[in-house]
Amino acid sequence: MINKFLQPLFALSLCAASSLALAQDVFPSKPIKLVVPYAAGGPADMLARGVADKLGPRLGQPVVIENKPGAGGHTGAELVAKGPADGYTLVLGTIAHNGAVKLYKNLRYDPTNDLQPVILIAESPSVLLVKQDSPAKSVAELLALARSQPGKLTYGSAGNGSAMHMAAELFRYMTKIDYVHVPYRGGAPAMADLLGGQIDLLFESLGTAHQQLKGGKVRALAVTSTTRNPSLPDVPTVAEAGVAGYSSVPWYTISVARGVPPSIVSKLNAEINAVLKAPDLIQRWEPLGVLALGGSVADAVKRNQAETAKWSAVIDAANIKLE
């Protein structure tokens, strides 16, 4: 039995313990970090910043972008996968983490098992670009140019296993051309070298290609989707341009470390879904050819599984290997 003189103190301690437990249960109670595993300025970075700007006010905490490029997007993703499973560190995932995992033989983590998908963010086709002064004015002319000088043309990417890399390797496999891959630490530096003439072509995300297209510095030869994109109605698909059956549509997710409590994953999913339905975000992305997705955690897992099956088959069939 508790001494009557100690009862007020005991009651006070119970209240304090209850308050502490409640405080610990409230998520989020501090800023959240969204890791973009590529250099600033690329498609993943653009999408992450669009989401973060609106997600912070909804959660009542800042959502801070941190660019951690390296290893084709795996440096940043590994940091998240091996970090605390508390939901305070997110990662913007791409095909490198969600579909082309078979390409990597010596990763120090397992993207499929060490990362928990939270939500599908968006999808956007890539666009095959050459510099404005390139002699290739169509896919047919580009193929003729490549075949006239095997192994001479170069293409850039955001890194090994990136959407840019896989789109170009699928193109190589289906057209039987030979060109040289130049991997960068993100899409932005790859675009800079295309503009500077250091590389010959690029499968850039449509979302970030529009600025250069409007400036007249690059020429779009084809989009990688199965249908033409409304933002570039006069640009054919790669399939229309002569490579029958070609299709490559990059998709993006937000993931956390495996082991984050389901209640936190569910809360993040719900709040990001709300962000992706914001009319001004949709209006900003649609003219760039970016389709906001959203949906359940299960939807993200299902998409990743389907894409992994597709790209694993492509990697095997095309015998794609890292340099």
N, C-alpha and C positions, 0 to 999 in steps of 0.2 A: 504494500500500500504506500502511496506517495504521501509524504509528510505535507500537512496543509500549508505549511510555510513555503514548500517547494512547488506547490501546484501552479502558481502564476508563472514561475520560471519555466516549468515543464511545458505549460501551454504556449508560452512565448517561443520556446525552442521548436515545438511542433509547427507553429505558424511559420517560423523562419525556414524550417526544412521544407515545408510545403511550397513556400514562395521560391526557394532555390530550385526545387524540382520543376516547378512551373516555368521558371526562367530558362532552365535547361531544355525544356520541351519546346519552347518557342523557336521556330526557325523562319527566317534567319535572324540572328541577334548580332551579326557583324557583317562587314562587307564580303561580297562574293567575288571570286576571281574567275574570269572566263579566259582560258588559255587558247590562243590561236597558234597552232603549231607551224605557222608559216610567217614569212616576212609581212610587214604592214603594207597595205595597198592592194593586196590580191583579193580574189573572190571570197575566200573564207573569212578574211579580215573584214571585208565590207559587210557580209551577212552578220558576223558576230557583233559588230558595232551597231548595226540596225536593231538587233534584238536587245543588246545590253542597254541601249538608251531608254528603251521602254520598260524593260524588266525591272530595273532598279527602283523606279517609283512604285511599281506594283508590289514589290517585296519590302519596300521601306528601308532598303539598304543599297549602297552603291554597288554596281556590277562593273568591276574594273577589268579592262582588256589587258592581257599580257601576251605579247608576241614571243614565242619560243621556237624559232625555226631550227631545222637540222634533221638529218637522217630521213629525208623524205616525209617529214611530218611526225616522226616517231619520237624525237627528243622531247617535245612538249607533251605528247600523249603519254609517254612513259612516266613523266613526272606526276601527271594526274593519277595514272593507274597505281603508282606506288605511294601516293600521298595518303593523307588521312581520309577515311571513308565517312566523311561527315557532311558532304554536300556543299561545302564552301568552295570547292575548286571544280570547275567544269572544263570540258574541252570541246572545241568545235571539230567534229570528226568528218572525214572525207572518205573517198574510196580507199585510200591508203590504210585506213583503220577498219573499214567496214566491208570491204569487198575484195581487195587485192592482197590479202594477208599471205597467200601462198607464195607470193613473189619474194618474201623476206625469209631468209634461212637462219639468220643469226640475231634476231631481236632478243633483247634482254627482258621482254615481257610478252604476254600473249594478249593481243588486242581483243580477241573474241571473248576470252574468259576473264580478263582483268579489268575490262571496261563495261559499264552498264549503260546501254542506250536509254536516254530520257525521252527524246522526241525527235521526229523528223522536222528539220527546219525549212528546207526549200530544195528545189531542183532547178537546174538551168542548163540548157545545152551548151556545148562548146561551139566555137566558130573557128574554122580554119582560116588563119590570117597570113598574109604575106605583106611585105612592105609595099607602099604605093608604087615605087619605081621597079618592082619585080617584073621580069618578063612574063611571068605566069599570070594570066588574067582569068583563068578558069581551072577547075580541077583537072580537066583533060590536059591543059597546057602544063600544069605542074607535074603531072605524071610523065608527060613526054620529056620535060626538062630533067626530072630525076633519072629517067631511064637512059638519057643521053650521057649522063655523067654519074654512074653508080658510085655511091659512097661519098659523094662530094657535098650534097646539100645537108644542112644541119637544121634540127628543130630543137626548140627549148621546152622546158617543162618546169613545174614548181617543185620537182624532185622525183626521185625514183618511186614509182608506184602511185604517183599523183594522177588525178583525172586527166591532166594534159598528157602525161606520159602514156597512160593506158590507151587513150584515144588515138594517139599517134602510132602506137605499136599495133593496135587493131587495124589501122589504116595501112601500115606497112605489110601486115600479114595478108590482108585481103587484096592488095594491089600488087604484091610481090616486088615492091621497089626496095631500094637500099639507101638509107640515109643515116645520119649520125645524131645520136641523142646527146644533148647538152643539158644536164640537170642543174637547177638553181635552188636557192633556199626559199623560193616562193614565186608566185606568178608575176609580181611587180618587177623584180629584177630581170626575169625572162623577157617581159614586154620591153623593158628599157633596152635590152640588147637587140631585140628585133628592130626597134626604132633606130638603133645605132648601126644596124647593118652587120652585127657580129653573128647573127643567126639568120636563116632564110625563111623559116615559117614557124607557126605556133598554133596549137589548138587551145585558144584562150577561152575562159569562161565568158559567155555572152554578157553577163552582168557587169563585167569590168572592161569589156572590149568597146562598148558604145562610145566612151569618151574619145578614144583614139580614132574610131570610125568617123565620128562627127568632125574631128579635127582634120580628116582627110590624110592622115599619116599612114594608114594601113588599108589594105583591101580585103574584104571578106569574100572568100571563094565558096564556102558552103557551111551549113550548120549541121551538127552531128545528131540531131533528133530525127524521128521518123516522119515528122511533118514540118513544114516551114514555120518559123517563129513569127508571130504577129509584129514583133518589134523590128524585124528585117524581112518584110514580105517578098522582096525581090531577090533574096538570096536563096538558092536551092539547097535542098538537103544533100548530104554526101551521096546518099543512095540515088537521088534524082540526077546528080552530076556524073553518074556512071559506075559507082561502087555499090552494086545491088546488095541489099540486105544489111548495109552498114548502119549501126546505131550505137551511140554512147551518150548517155545523159547523166552528168554528175549530180549527185544528191548529197545533202549535208545533214548532219545530226548534231545534237548536243548529248554528251555522255558524261558520266561520273565514274569514280572508282567503284569497282564491284564491292558490295558490302554496305553501301549507303542505305540507311533504313528505308523500307518501301514507302513510309509516310512522307519522307522528304522527297523521294523520287516522284511520288504522286503530286506533291505540292508544286514542284518545279514544272512538271508536265502541264498541270492546270494553268499556271501563270504564264508559261511560254505560249500555250495554246491561245490564251487571251491576247497576248502580244501579236501573234501572227494573224489575228483577225482584225487588227487595228486598220481602219480604212486608209489612213495616211501612209502606213507602212506598205500596204498592198499597192497603193497608187504610186509609191516611190519605186517599188520593185518591178511592177508589171511592164512599164516602158523599157526596162532593161532586159526583158525576157526572163525574169526570175519569177517562179511560181512558189508562193508560200504554201507549205504543206500542213504541218501539225498532225494531230491525231493522238492515238494512245501509245503507251510504251510498247505494247504488243505490235502495233503497226510498224514501229521503228525496227523492232527485232525481226519481223517478217520481211521487211524490205532488205535489211542487211543480209539475211539468209539467202534470199533470192539472188541478190547481186553477187554474193560470194560464190554461189554455184555457177553463175554466168561467167564471172571473170576468172575463176579457177580453171574453167574449161578453156577459156581463151588463152590463158597463160600456158597451159599444157600444149594446146594445139599449135600455138605460135612459137612455142619454145622461148618465151620471153625470159631473159635473165638480166640480173643487175650487172652494170659495168664494174 
